[in-house]
Amino acid sequence: MEKSKLAVGCDVINLILGAFLFISPWLFAFAPGAESWNAWIAGAVIAILSIAALSAFAEWEEWLNLIVDVPGSEPTALKRSYSIASAPASSPRFSIAVTHVQGGPGSTTLHAMKEGATLSCIGPQGFFTRAANSTLPSLLIATGTGVTPMRSMLQAALAAGPLPAPMWLLFGARREVDVIYSGEMEALARRDPAFRFMPTLSQPSEAWVGLRGYVQTHIQELWAELSSLGGAPHAYICGLERMVGSVREILRTELGLPRQQVHSERYD
Ligand SMILES: Cc1cc2nc3c(=O)[nH]c(=O)nc-3n(C[C@H](O)[C@H](O)[C@H](O)COP(=O)(O)OP(=O)(O)OC[C@H]3O[C@@H](n4cnc5c(N)ncnc54)[C@H](O)[C@@H]3O)c2cc1C
């Protein structure tokens, strides 16, 4: 997909912060009764905070809204959110993966679109991100297309060089065919031993030799193993509410992890 049609939502935030950055010293300097040096110092502090916020917001972009025209629906233009599956890059191209929800107007229309069709988008935006150069161990937990932001995080981390800490992906799906990006993930795991790819299937074939069952089944054991390697691991969870809620419950309540170590995004 080309990014050329994006009305970049974060730009609005950046614009407001940028305006703050520019006018804050002046506002303070000319405030009635202001002691000029104090006013300039206060203005400078606000300007510095604006720069910090500006650079932070520049990184926090991970999903966007597609405007999907569904003839006959009311309204005809539906807004549906999709995570960006590719790494943040200077290229205007990005990729997404859409699950076809039976009877869902947005995903059905997207699946029926022909190659070369154009769409409008709003975004990107969002806070479910991981710093590409993070040195903290990470356990990424996803089901279905919830793996897409994980793919983006992984590509970004690997583009920054060999992984400085373990980055493990536990990916839940029903059957072998549902494990999207499997070939790519296996190749990445061979390339960098700090990356471990662990698909777990709830309805595997007889021949399946990997993990079985829901992602929830494996969290405690994997977390113990990852923690034993050192550092305070962070968990990143993405998928439908039922899975996200129950994995959060295991991590936060049963394992007692603080909020800062558990990051999540829900699709419904
Ligand atoms: C921040 C965010 C990021 C998202 N990223 C993605 C993404 O990368 N890929 C993606 O396929 N969807 C993603 N979604 C879900 C997406 O926005 C739509 O909800 C989905 O495509 C269904 O839209 P619909 O119009 O076809 O069906 P609707 O009639 O709007 O939804 C019907 C039901 O489908 C279920 N549903 C929603 N998403 C999924 C899914 N992925 N798999 C199975 N069931 C689902 C929900 O229970 C929902 O109530 C994301 C949602 C959010 C909020």
Ligand as a Chemical Component Dictionary entry (heavy atoms), coordinates in Angstrom:
data_LIG
# 
_chem_comp.id                   LIG 
_chem_comp.type                 NON-POLYMER 
_chem_comp.pdbx_formal_charge   0 
_chem_comp.three_letter_code    LIG 
# 
loop_
_chem_comp_atom.comp_id 
_chem_comp_atom.atom_id 
_chem_comp_atom.alt_atom_id 
_chem_comp_atom.type_symbol 
_chem_comp_atom.charge 
_chem_comp_atom.model_Cartn_x 
_chem_comp_atom.model_Cartn_y 
_chem_comp_atom.model_Cartn_z 
_chem_comp_atom.pdbx_ordinal 
LIG C1  C1  C 0 -6.239  -0.701  16.909 1  
LIG C2  C2  C 0 -6.850  -1.800  16.057 2  
LIG C3  C3  C 0 -6.049  -2.457  15.143 3  
LIG C4  C4  C 0 -6.602  -3.476  14.360 4  
LIG N1  N1  N 0 -5.792  -4.131  13.486 5  
LIG C5  C5  C 0 -6.291  -5.153  12.739 6  
LIG C6  C6  C 0 -5.424  -5.876  11.850 7  
LIG O1  O1  O 0 -4.234  -5.607  11.719 8  
LIG N2  N2  N 0 -5.993  -6.883  11.122 9  
LIG C7  C7  C 0 -7.335  -7.240  11.231 10 
LIG O2  O2  O 0 -7.762  -8.162  10.537 11 
LIG N3  N3  N 0 -8.150  -6.562  12.068 12 
LIG C8  C8  C 0 -7.674  -5.520  12.804 13 
LIG N4  N4  N 0 -8.512  -4.815  13.637 14 
LIG C9  C9  C 0 -9.974  -5.121  13.593 15 
LIG C10 C10 C 0 -10.613 -4.331  12.421 16 
LIG O3  O3  O 0 -10.573 -2.953  12.710 17 
LIG C11 C11 C 0 -12.093 -4.685  12.186 18 
LIG O4  O4  O 0 -12.765 -4.698  13.422 19 
LIG C12 C12 C 0 -12.238 -6.024  11.516 20 
LIG O5  O5  O 0 -11.620 -6.025  10.232 21 
LIG C13 C13 C 0 -13.735 -6.405  11.372 22 
LIG O6  O6  O 0 -14.394 -5.401  10.649 23 
LIG P1  P1  P 0 -15.702 -5.766  9.806  24 
LIG O7  O7  O 0 -16.349 -4.523  9.324  25 
LIG O8  O8  O 0 -15.374 -6.819  8.762  26 
LIG O9  O9  O 0 -16.631 -6.513  10.861 27 
LIG P2  P2  P 0 -17.465 -5.875  12.071 28 
LIG O10 O10 O 0 -18.885 -6.104  11.807 29 
LIG O11 O11 O 0 -17.016 -4.486  12.345 30 
LIG O12 O12 O 0 -16.920 -6.799  13.286 31 
LIG C14 C14 C 0 -17.497 -8.027  13.595 32 
LIG C15 C15 C 0 -16.726 -8.697  14.743 33 
LIG O13 O13 O 0 -15.535 -9.274  14.215 34 
LIG C16 C16 C 0 -14.631 -9.517  15.259 35 
LIG N5  N5  N 0 -13.260 -9.196  14.801 36 
LIG C17 C17 C 0 -12.683 -7.975  14.661 37 
LIG N6  N6  N 0 -11.403 -8.104  14.227 38 
LIG C18 C18 C 0 -11.189 -9.414  14.087 39 
LIG C19 C19 C 0 -10.054 -10.150 13.686 40 
LIG N7  N7  N 0 -8.896  -9.567  13.320 41 
LIG N8  N8  N 0 -10.167 -11.500 13.672 42 
LIG C20 C20 C 0 -11.336 -12.125 14.012 43 
LIG N9  N9  N 0 -12.423 -11.464 14.429 44 
LIG C21 C21 C 0 -12.368 -10.126 14.456 45 
LIG C22 C22 C 0 -15.053 -8.645  16.431 46 
LIG O14 O14 O 0 -15.485 -9.481  17.485 47 
LIG C23 C23 C 0 -16.175 -7.813  15.865 48 
LIG O15 O15 O 0 -17.091 -7.538  16.859 49 
LIG C24 C24 C 0 -7.978  -3.817  14.454 50 
LIG C25 C25 C 0 -8.787  -3.120  15.376 51 
LIG C26 C26 C 0 -8.232  -2.145  16.172 52 
LIG C27 C27 C 0 -9.117  -1.414  17.151 53 
# 
loop_
_chem_comp_bond.comp_id 
_chem_comp_bond.atom_id_1 
_chem_comp_bond.atom_id_2 
_chem_comp_bond.value_order 
_chem_comp_bond.pdbx_ordinal 
LIG C1  C2  SING 1  
LIG C2  C3  SING 2  
LIG C2  C26 DOUB 3  
LIG C3  C4  DOUB 4  
LIG C4  N1  SING 5  
LIG C4  C24 SING 6  
LIG N1  C5  DOUB 7  
LIG C5  C6  SING 8  
LIG C5  C8  SING 9  
LIG C6  O1  DOUB 10 
LIG C6  N2  SING 11 
LIG N2  C7  SING 12 
LIG C7  O2  DOUB 13 
LIG C7  N3  SING 14 
LIG N3  C8  DOUB 15 
LIG C8  N4  SING 16 
LIG N4  C9  SING 17 
LIG N4  C24 SING 18 
LIG C9  C10 SING 19 
LIG C10 O3  SING 20 
LIG C10 C11 SING 21 
LIG C11 O4  SING 22 
LIG C11 C12 SING 23 
LIG C12 O5  SING 24 
LIG C12 C13 SING 25 
LIG C13 O6  SING 26 
LIG O6  P1  SING 27 
LIG P1  O7  DOUB 28 
LIG P1  O8  SING 29 
LIG P1  O9  SING 30 
LIG O9  P2  SING 31 
LIG P2  O10 DOUB 32 
LIG P2  O11 SING 33 
LIG P2  O12 SING 34 
LIG O12 C14 SING 35 
LIG C14 C15 SING 36 
LIG C15 O13 SING 37 
LIG C15 C23 SING 38 
LIG O13 C16 SING 39 
LIG C16 N5  SING 40 
LIG C16 C22 SING 41 
LIG N5  C17 SING 42 
LIG N5  C21 SING 43 
LIG C17 N6  DOUB 44 
LIG N6  C18 SING 45 
LIG C18 C19 SING 46 
LIG C18 C21 DOUB 47 
LIG C19 N7  SING 48 
LIG C19 N8  DOUB 49 
LIG N8  C20 SING 50 
LIG C20 N9  DOUB 51 
LIG N9  C21 SING 52 
LIG C22 O14 SING 53 
LIG C22 C23 SING 54 
LIG C23 O15 SING 55 
LIG C24 C25 DOUB 56 
LIG C25 C26 SING 57 
LIG C26 C27 SING 58 
# 
